[in-house]
């Protein structure tokens, strides 16, 4: 019963981890955030100016700087918003964002509204000062952390996962098949798929000159060999050959210095 529950859990987790990596999302998210900030600023200009003409002027200046510094990125954000537009011709994300900010202003006193206007101005100024690469990098870090949480994947921890799988396959080193091989295979399969996803992200990040550490191809290769060694008949392998290869790669991996 325990083994069946373990397998069912890992099957469900594996199905989610297998979902494709839409890594372009983190670039789109960066430009969407800029676009939404300009919409909020446009909506709030009158309120901020009524509170303090200097505050309103500062918001206008920051908005103009952002539009000049990141004109192409704002165009990309606007294009993304148009793709989200519903049948009523309104982008639901933009509507929700501007409504939330407007409600937050209404719920506060004059000092609180002044503070909100100041924070918005500071965000626009800071974004205008940042390079395209900095904005994408910030968006990527946020996106990467969220994706790993949702998929129950820890790319930085895959090295230790691979070492643990290798040790489980080797057992006491006597050469006999260790116990619980039926549990080892789904664990190895999930590690293989997680490594494949992390490798996709690593490639997408590299295209934006963002470094993600990890030898994910090695982890995937080892996990695949361990999966075959654990249940060779399920993968159509010769049992003796698959077991010998799995143990060989496990020993080699454990002998390598840490790479992460």
C-alpha positions in Angstrom: 0.0 0.0 0.0 2.8 2.4 1.0 4.6 1.7 -2.3 1.4 2.3 -4.4 0.8 5.6 -2.6 4.4 6.6 -3.2 4.1 5.8 -6.9 0.8 7.6 -7.3 2.2 10.7 -5.7 5.3 10.7 -7.9 3.2 10.0 -11.0 1.1 13.1 -10.3 4.2 15.2 -9.5 5.9 13.9 -12.7 2.9 14.9 -14.8 3.2 18.5 -13.6 6.9 18.6 -13.9 6.6 17.4 -17.5 4.5 20.5 -18.4 6.5 22.4 -21.0 8.8 25.2 -19.9 7.5 28.4 -21.4 10.7 30.3 -20.5 9.8 33.3 -22.7 7.3 34.1 -20.0 9.9 35.8 -17.8 10.8 38.2 -20.6 7.1 38.9 -21.3 6.5 39.4 -17.6 9.2 42.1 -17.4 7.6 44.2 -20.2 4.1 43.5 -18.9 5.1 45.0 -15.5 6.4 48.1 -17.2 3.3 48.5 -19.3 1.0 48.1 -16.3 3.0 50.6 -14.3 2.4 53.2 -17.0 -1.3 52.5 -17.0 -1.5 52.9 -13.2 0.6 56.1 -13.5 -1.7 57.5 -16.2 -4.8 56.8 -14.0 -3.2 58.3 -10.9 -1.7 61.5 -12.3 -4.8 63.6 -11.4 -5.1 62.3 -7.9 -1.4 62.7 -7.1 -1.4 66.3 -8.6 -4.4 67.2 -6.5 -2.6 66.1 -3.3 0.6 68.0 -4.2 1.4 69.7 -7.6 5.1 68.9 -7.1 4.3 65.2 -6.5 2.2 65.2 -9.7 4.9 66.9 -11.7 7.4 64.3 -10.3 5.2 61.5 -11.4 4.8 63.0 -14.9 8.6 63.3 -15.2 9.3 59.8 -14.1 6.6 58.5 -16.5 8.2 60.4 -19.4 11.7 59.1 -18.5 10.4 55.5 -18.5 8.7 55.9 -21.8 11.9 57.3 -23.3 14.3 54.8 -21.8 12.2 51.7 -22.6 10.1 52.6 -25.6 10.6 49.2 -27.3 10.0 47.2 -24.1 6.8 49.1 -23.5 5.6 48.3 -27.0 6.3 44.7 -26.3 4.3 45.0 -23.0 1.4 46.6 -24.9 1.4 43.8 -27.5 1.2 41.3 -24.7 -1.7 43.1 -23.2 -3.5 43.1 -26.6 -3.1 39.3 -26.7 -4.9 39.1 -23.3 -7.7 41.3 -24.4 -11.1 39.8 -23.8 -14.3 40.1 -25.9 -15.1 43.4 -24.2 -11.9 44.8 -25.5 -10.3 45.2 -22.1 -7.2 43.5 -20.8 -8.3 41.8 -17.5 -4.9 42.0 -16.0 -4.6 45.7 -16.6 -8.1 46.3 -15.4 -7.5 44.4 -12.2 -4.2 46.1 -11.6 -5.5 49.7 -12.0 -8.6 48.9 -10.0 -6.6 47.6 -7.1 -4.3 50.6 -7.0 -7.3 53.0 -7.3 -9.0 51.2 -4.4 -5.9 51.4 -2.3 -5.7 55.1 -2.8 -9.3 55.6 -1.9 -8.9 53.6 1.3 -6.2 55.8 2.7 -6.0 59.3 4.1 -4.1 62.1 2.3 -0.8 61.1 3.8 -1.2 57.5 2.8 -2.2 58.6 -0.8 0.8 60.8 -0.9 3.0 57.9 0.1 1.5 55.7 -2.6 2.1 58.3 -5.2 5.7 58.6 -4.0 6.3 54.9 -4.2 4.8 54.7 -7.7 7.1 57.6 -8.8 10.1 55.9 -7.3 9.3 52.6 -9.1 9.0 54.5 -12.5 12.3 56.3 -11.8 14.1 53.1 -10.8 12.8 51.2 -13.8 13.9 54.0 -16.2 17.4 53.9 -14.7 17.7 50.1 -15.1 19.0 48.4 -18.3 17.0 46.0 -20.3 19.2 43.2 -19.0 18.7 44.2 -15.4 14.9 44.2 -15.8 14.9 40.8 -17.5 17.2 39.4 -14.8 15.0 40.5 -12.0 11.9 39.1 -13.8 13.7 35.8 -14.4 14.7 35.4 -10.7 11.1 35.9 -9.7 9.7 33.7 -12.4 12.3 30.9 -11.7 11.5 30.8 -8.0 7.8 30.7 -8.6 8.0 28.0 -11.3 10.1 25.8 -9.1 7.7 26.1 -6.2 4.7 25.3 -8.4 6.4 22.3 -10.0 8.0 21.0 -6.8 11.4 21.2 -8.4 14.7 22.4 -6.8 17.2 22.8 -9.6 20.0 23.7 -7.2 19.3 20.6 -5.1 19.4 18.2 -8.0 23.0 17.4 -7.5 22.3 16.0 -4.0 19.3 14.2 -5.4 21.4 12.5 -8.0 24.0 11.5 -5.4 21.3 10.0 -3.2 19.9 8.0 -6.1 23.4 6.8 -7.0 24.0 5.7 -3.4 20.6 3.9 -3.3 21.5 2.0 -6.4 24.9 1.0 -5.2 23.5 -0.1 -1.8 26.2 -1.8 0.3 28.5 -2.1 -2.7 28.4 -5.9 -2.7 27.0 -6.0 -6.3 23.6 -7.4 -5.4 20.4 -5.6 -6.3 19.5 -3.4 -3.3 16.0 -3.6 -1.8 13.1 -1.3 -2.8 14.1 -1.0 -6.5 10.4 -0.5 -7.4 10.5 2.8 -5.4 13.9 3.8 -6.9 12.6 3.9 -10.5 9.8 6.5 -10.0 12.2 8.6 -7.9 14.8 8.4 -10.7 12.2 9.2 -13.4 11.1 12.3 -11.6 14.7 13.4 -11.1 15.3 12.9 -14.9 12.3 15.0 -15.8 13.2 17.7 -13.3 16.7 17.8 -14.7 15.3 18.1 -18.2 13.1 21.1 -17.2 16.0 22.8 -15.4 18.2 22.3 -18.5 15.5 24.0 -20.7 15.4 26.9 -18.3 19.2 27.1 -18.2 19.2 27.4 -22.0 16.5 30.0 -22.1 18.3 32.0 -19.4 21.6 31.8 -21.3 19.9 33.3 -24.3 19.3 36.4 -22.1 22.9 36.1 -20.7 21.7 34.9 -17.4 23.7 32.2 -15.7 22.0 29.2 -14.1 24.5 26.8 -12.5 24.1 23.1 -12.9 25.2 20.1 -15.0 21.6 19.1 -15.6 22.4 16.9 -18.6 24.7 14.7 -16.4 21.9 14.4 -13.8 19.4 13.4 -16.4 21.7 10.8 -17.9 22.4 9.3 -14.5 18.8 9.3 -13.4 17.8 7.6 -16.7 20.4 4.9 -16.2 19.3 4.4 -12.6 15.6 4.1 -13.7 16.6 1.5 -16.4 18.7 -0.4 -13.8 15.9 -0.4 -11.3 13.2 -1.8 -13.6 14.9 -2.8 -16.9 12.0 -4.7 -18.3 9.8 -1.6 -18.3 12.3 0.2 -20.5 13.1 -2.8 -22.7 16.6 -3.2 -21.4 18.7 -6.3 -20.8 18.6 -6.5 -16.9 22.2 -7.4 -16.4 23.5 -4.8 -18.9 21.2 -2.1 -17.5 22.2 -2.8 -13.9 25.9 -2.8 -14.7 25.6 0.5 -16.6 23.6 2.1 -13.9 26.2 1.1 -11.3 29.0 2.3 -13.5 27.5 5.8 -13.9 26.6 6.0 -10.2 30.2 5.3 -9.2 31.5 7.8 -11.7 29.0 10.5 -10.6 29.9 10.0 -6.9 33.6 10.3 -7.7 33.1 13.6 -9.4 33.8 16.8 -7.4 30.8 19.0 -6.6 29.9 21.2 -9.6 27.1 23.3 -8.0 
